[in-house]
Each structure stands twice: as C-alpha cells, then as structure tokens.
C-alpha cells in the first residue's frame, strides 16, 4: 500500500503543493505582513481600482487613511467598507499559483496562465469590494452576510473554475 502511495501522482501533487503553500503562507504572515508595506500597497490598489470605477459613474466617494495607507472606501452617506489584509486575496494568489505550478502541464502554458489568473482574480476582488461598497450604501443590513458568504463563494468558485480550466485544457493528461 505504501509503495502505491509513493507512486501516486495525486499524493505527490497534494504533498508538494501543500508544503509549498504552507511555506509561502508562513513567509507572507511572518515576514511580508510584518516587515514590509507590500500588503498595504496592494490594498491601496484595490481601493484605488474601486474608487476609479465609482468615479466613472459620478459617485461621490471617500477614502480613509490608516497607517499612511488607504484602508477604507465608501460612497458619501455610508459608513464605507474597511479593506484589510485578509481581503487582498494574496493568500488566494498563492494557492492558485501553487496549484498551477505543481500540477503537470506545459511550462509555456503556465507562463501565461498564471499571470492571467492573478490579474483576473485581482479584478474580481476589486469587483467584490465595489459590490460591498454598494451594499454598504444601499442595504447595510446585508453587508456582513454578503461579505462572509456570497462574495467568498464567488471568488473561490472562480478560482476553482480557473483550476478546472487548467486541468482540462492545459495539463498533461498522462
């Protein structure tokens, strides 16, 4: 049985991707978040992208600084939404990258598919924040539910869709 498990491509994938994700996650939590401003700058891109969308449609918005960086965005007359480090999707980026890197497939396909996935996940995350800001303005009683369940499901479903697209179209079928 152990011999079969050692030969298992699925087990190799799960262990390799799990260990890689754990290492990246620990680096992110204990080095990047604590000793750099990359996390805050990335949150700033989400808020700036969301604010740009609202400006296109002539919404009057506000942003708020915290620790020298943008943290809150809202439409005038609302409380807005706070965008924290758990909202920036960096851990989801890592998960996506690890799955694509460790799943068998052509390296040239990975070179375009990974950036494509990261950009589209980031855009979806900006759309998520836009949606939450609109909910905060128009139906704040539904903000917590939609933040916790609806948008979380949508983002994870999209990453699963990307993963299935990769597996079915670009991965080695051996």
N, C-alpha and C positions, 0 to 999 in steps of 0.2 A: 504494500500500500504506500509506504513512504517513497519507494522508488518511483511509483506512478506520480505521486505528488511533486517530486523533484523535477520530473519531466514535464509537468503540466505548464503549458503556456499561460493559462489563466492565473495560476498561482504565482508564476514569475511576474506577470503584469501587476497583480494585486500587491504583492510584496514590494516590488520596485517602485511602483507609483505611491504606495502608502508611505514608505520610508522617505522618498524624495519629498513628498508633500509635507510630512512631519518636519523634516529639516528646514524646508523653506518657510513653513509656518513659524517655527521657533526663531529663525533669523528675523522674520518680519516682526514678530511680537517683542522680542527682546533686544533687537538692535535697531531696526529701521524705525519703529514707532517711538522708541525711547531716545535715540541719539541723532535722528535726522528730522528734517522738515518735509521729507518727501510725502509722507502721509497727508499732512496739512495742505501741501501744494496740490495734491491730487484731488482732495475735497474741494479746493478752490476751483479746479477745472469743472467739477460737477456743478457747482453753484454758478459759475460764470456761464456755462453752457445753458443751464436752466434759465438764468436771467436773460440771456440773449434771445431765447425763444419767447419769453414774455414781452420783451421789448419789440419784437417783430409784430406782435398783436396789440401793441399800445397799452399793455397792462402797466400800472404804476406799482413798482416793486420796491422792496427794501432788502438790504443785506446787512448782516451784522458781523463785526469782527470779534474774534476771541483769540487770545494769544497771538496777535498780529496777523491772523489769517481769517478768511471768510469761514463762517460756520453756520449761519442762518440765512435763509431766503424766504421771502413771503410776498404776498400781494397786500398792498395797503388795505388796512381794515381787518387784517387777520393776524394771528399770532405767528404765522410762518412755520417753517419746519427746521429743525436742527439736523444738520448732516454731520454725523460722527464718523469715526474711523471704521466702525462696523458697517457703515453704509457705503463705503467707497468701492466695494467689490474687489479689492485687491486679493483677498483670500480666494475668491471665485476665479480670478485670473490665474492664480497659482494652480488651482485644481484643474482648470481647463488645460493649461499648458502641460502639466504633469501627465494627464491622461493622453494627450496627443503625442507627447514625446515618447512615452513608454509603450504605446500601442503600436504594433508593427505597421509600417507604412513607408511609402517613398519619402525620402528626406526632402526632395524638391517640393513635394506637396505640402509638407509640414512648414516649409519656409514661407509659404503664402497663407496657409490655412490658420496658423497660429496668430499672425497679426490681424487677419480678417476677423477671427473670433474675438480677439481682445477689443478691437475697435467697435464691433457691433455690440458686445456686452457693455462696453462703456456708454455707447449711445442709448442702449436700452436702460441703463441705470440713470442716465440723465432724464429720459422719458419717465421713469419711475418717480424721480424727485419732482418733476413737473406735475405729474398726477397727484402726488401727495400735497403739493402746494395748493393745487386747485381744490382738493378735498378740504384742506385746512381753511380755505376761504369760504367755500360754499356749503360744506357739510362736516364741520369739525368733529361731530359725534362719531363719524365713521373713520376717522383718521387712524386710530390705533388698530382697528381690525384690518383695514386695507394695508397698512404698513406691515403688520405681522403676518398676514395670511395671503391676501390677494397678490400683492406685488412680489412677495417672496416666492410664491408658487410660479408666477410668470417668469421671473428671472431664472429660477432653477429649471423650469421646463424648457426655456430657450437654450440653456447650456446643455441639457440632455438632448435636445434637437440637434445642436451642433455636433455633439458626440456621436449620435446615431448617423448623421450625415457623413461624418468622417469614417466611421466603421463600415458603412455600406458603400461608399463611393471611392474612398481613397486608401483604405487599409489593405494590407496584404491578406489575401484570402487563404493562404497556405495553412 
